[in-house]
Amino acid sequence: MSDQNWGPGHPSQNPPYGQMPPMPPMPPQGYQPPTPAYPFASWISRVFASILDGFVVPLPGVILAGIGAVIAFSGSEVTTYDDGSVSAEGGNPVGVIVMVVGILAIFLIEVWNLVFRQGNTGQTLGKKWLGISVIRESDGVPLGPVMALLRWIMMAILGGACFLNYLWPLWDSKHQCWHDMVVRSVVVRAR
C-alpha cells in the first residue's frame, strides 16, 4: 500500500510538528455566494393566483353565509332612522347561525389554504391551478406552516399599509413582494 492512498489526517499528510497547514484561498472582499437560479413566477400569474385564492377558494363559505343572511333577514322589518342608521327586527336566529357558520368556514378555508397547504406543499389552490409555488429562497423547499403564517401576516400588514408591496415584483430582480423578502421566500414556476 502506498502513501498516496491515505487521506487527510494521516500522519504522512499532516505538516511537520509546529507548522500550520496552508490556508485555503480567501474569497474576494464583498463576495456573496451565488443564489440558486429559479424560474421566477410572473407578476400576472401571482395576481391571478391571489384572485383565485381570495374569491374562488372561499366561495363555499361565502355561499353559506349568503344563504344564512337571506334566511336571517327575510321576513324581518328594516327601519331607517333620520341619522342614517338602520336596524332590523324580527330576524330568524337559524339564519344568523348559518351565516356565522359560513363566515367561520371562510376563515378556516383561508387558514387551511394559505398556512397549512401552502406551508407544506408550497402551493395554495390558486397557485396550484396556475402552476406556481412559494419556496424558501435558500434551499428551494416549501416554507412550512409557521413561516407561511408569518408570510400571510406580513402580506396583510405590508399590503394594507402600502399597495406598493403588491407592485414591487414588477421591477424586483427576483419578482419578490416585501412580504417575500421578510420571510426570504420566492414565488417560482412549479416544476
C-alpha positions as CSV (number, residue, x, y, z in Angstrom):
1,M,0.0,0.0,0.0
2,S,1.4,3.4,-0.9
3,D,1.2,6.8,0.9
4,Q,-0.9,8.4,-1.9
5,N,-4.0,6.4,-0.9
6,W,-4.0,7.7,2.6
7,G,-6.4,10.6,3.2
8,P,-6.2,13.8,5.3
9,G,-5.4,13.3,8.9
10,H,-2.9,10.5,8.3
11,P,0.5,11.4,9.8
12,S,2.1,11.4,6.3
13,Q,-0.4,14.0,5.1
14,N,0.0,16.4,8.1
15,P,2.6,19.2,8.2
16,P,5.6,18.7,10.5
17,Y,5.1,19.5,14.2
18,G,4.9,23.2,14.9
19,Q,4.0,24.3,11.4
20,M,0.5,25.4,10.4
21,P,-1.2,23.7,7.4
22,P,-1.6,26.0,4.4
23,M,-4.7,28.2,4.5
24,P,-7.3,27.8,1.7
25,P,-7.6,30.9,-0.5
26,M,-10.0,33.6,0.8
27,P,-12.9,34.8,-1.4
28,P,-12.6,38.4,-2.5
29,Q,-14.0,41.1,-0.2
30,G,-17.7,41.6,-0.7
31,Y,-18.2,38.1,-2.2
32,Q,-21.7,36.8,-1.9
33,P,-22.3,33.1,-2.7
34,P,-24.4,32.7,-5.8
35,T,-28.1,32.4,-5.2
36,P,-29.9,29.5,-6.8
37,A,-31.4,30.3,-10.1
38,Y,-35.1,29.7,-10.1
39,P,-37.7,30.3,-12.9
40,F,-39.5,33.1,-11.1
41,A,-43.3,33.4,-11.5
42,S,-44.6,36.3,-13.4
43,W,-46.4,39.1,-11.7
44,I,-49.6,38.5,-13.5
45,S,-49.7,34.8,-12.5
46,R,-49.3,35.9,-8.9
47,V,-52.1,38.3,-9.3
48,F,-54.5,35.7,-10.8
49,A,-53.5,33.2,-8.1
50,S,-54.3,35.7,-5.4
51,I,-57.7,36.4,-7.0
52,L,-58.5,32.7,-7.1
53,D,-57.4,32.2,-3.5
54,G,-59.3,35.3,-2.4
55,F,-62.6,34.8,-4.2
56,V,-63.0,31.3,-5.7
57,V,-61.4,29.1,-2.9
58,P,-63.6,30.5,-0.1
59,L,-66.7,30.5,-2.2
60,P,-68.4,27.6,-0.3
61,G,-68.3,29.7,2.9
62,V,-69.4,32.8,1.1
63,I,-72.4,31.0,-0.3
64,L,-73.3,29.5,3.1
65,A,-73.0,33.0,4.7
66,G,-75.2,34.4,2.0
67,I,-77.9,31.8,2.4
68,G,-77.7,32.4,6.2
69,A,-78.2,36.2,5.6
70,V,-81.2,35.6,3.3
71,I,-82.8,33.2,5.9
72,A,-81.9,35.6,8.8
73,F,-83.3,38.8,7.3
74,S,-86.2,37.5,5.1
75,G,-89.3,38.5,7.0
76,S,-87.5,40.9,9.2
77,E,-88.6,44.5,9.4
78,V,-85.9,47.1,8.4
79,T,-86.1,50.6,9.8
80,T,-84.1,53.5,8.6
81,Y,-83.7,56.4,11.0
82,D,-83.1,60.1,10.3
83,D,-79.5,59.9,11.4
84,G,-78.8,57.2,8.7
85,S,-78.6,54.2,11.0
86,V,-80.5,51.1,10.1
87,S,-82.0,48.4,12.3
88,A,-83.6,45.1,11.5
89,E,-86.1,43.4,13.8
90,G,-87.7,40.0,13.7
91,G,-84.8,38.2,12.1
92,N,-84.6,34.4,12.0
93,P,-82.0,33.1,14.5
94,V,-81.3,29.9,12.5
95,G,-80.3,32.2,9.6
96,V,-77.9,34.1,11.9
97,I,-76.3,30.8,12.9
98,V,-76.0,29.6,9.3
99,M,-74.4,33.0,8.5
100,V,-71.9,32.7,11.3
101,V,-71.0,29.2,10.3
102,G,-70.4,30.4,6.7
103,I,-68.1,33.2,8.0
104,L,-66.2,30.7,10.1
105,A,-66.0,28.4,7.1
106,I,-64.4,31.3,5.0
107,F,-61.8,31.8,7.8
108,L,-61.0,28.1,8.2
109,I,-60.7,27.6,4.4
110,E,-58.3,30.6,4.2
111,V,-56.2,29.3,7.1
112,W,-56.0,25.8,5.6
113,N,-55.2,27.1,2.1
114,L,-52.7,29.9,3.0
115,V,-51.0,28.4,6.0
116,F,-51.1,24.6,6.0
117,R,-51.5,23.7,2.3
118,Q,-49.1,26.4,1.1
119,G,-46.7,25.8,4.0
120,N,-46.5,22.1,3.4
121,T,-46.6,21.9,-0.4
122,G,-45.6,25.4,-1.5
123,Q,-48.9,25.9,-3.3
124,T,-52.3,27.3,-2.4
125,L,-55.1,26.0,-4.6
126,G,-54.8,29.2,-6.7
127,K,-51.1,28.7,-7.1
128,K,-51.5,25.0,-8.0
129,W,-54.1,25.9,-10.7
130,L,-51.7,28.4,-12.2
131,G,-48.6,26.3,-11.8
132,I,-46.6,28.5,-9.4
133,S,-45.2,27.8,-6.0
134,V,-43.7,29.6,-2.9
135,I,-40.4,28.2,-1.7
136,R,-37.6,29.2,0.6
137,E,-35.0,31.1,-1.4
138,S,-32.1,29.4,0.3
139,D,-32.8,25.8,-0.5
140,G,-36.0,25.6,-2.6
141,V,-38.2,23.7,-0.2
142,P,-41.7,24.8,1.0
143,L,-41.8,27.3,3.8
144,G,-43.6,25.2,6.4
145,P,-46.8,26.3,8.2
146,V,-45.1,28.7,10.7
147,M,-43.3,30.7,8.0
148,A,-46.4,30.5,5.7
149,L,-48.4,32.1,8.6
150,L,-45.8,34.8,9.0
151,R,-45.8,35.4,5.3
152,W,-49.6,35.8,5.4
153,I,-49.5,38.1,8.3
154,M,-46.8,40.2,6.7
155,M,-48.7,40.3,3.4
156,A,-51.7,41.7,5.3
157,I,-49.7,44.3,7.2
158,L,-47.5,45.4,4.3
159,G,-50.2,45.2,1.7
160,G,-52.6,47.1,3.9
161,A,-50.0,49.8,4.8
162,C,-48.8,50.3,1.2
163,F,-50.2,48.9,-2.0
164,L,-46.7,49.3,-3.5
165,N,-45.9,45.9,-1.8
166,Y,-48.0,44.2,-4.4
167,L,-46.4,46.1,-7.3
168,W,-42.8,45.6,-6.2
169,P,-42.4,42.3,-8.1
170,L,-42.8,44.3,-11.4
171,W,-39.2,45.7,-11.0
172,D,-37.6,43.4,-8.5
173,S,-35.0,41.0,-10.0
174,K,-36.4,38.1,-8.0
175,H,-40.0,39.2,-8.5
176,Q,-40.4,39.4,-4.7
177,C,-43.0,41.4,-2.7
178,W,-41.9,42.9,0.6
179,H,-43.6,40.1,2.5
180,D,-41.5,37.6,0.5
181,M,-38.3,39.5,1.4
182,V,-39.2,39.4,5.1
183,V,-39.6,35.6,5.2
184,R,-36.9,35.0,2.5
185,S,-39.2,33.3,0.0
186,V,-39.6,33.4,-3.7
187,V,-42.5,32.5,-6.0
188,V,-41.5,30.3,-8.8
189,R,-43.0,28.4,-11.7
190,A,-43.7,24.9,-10.4
191,R,-41.6,22.1,-11.9
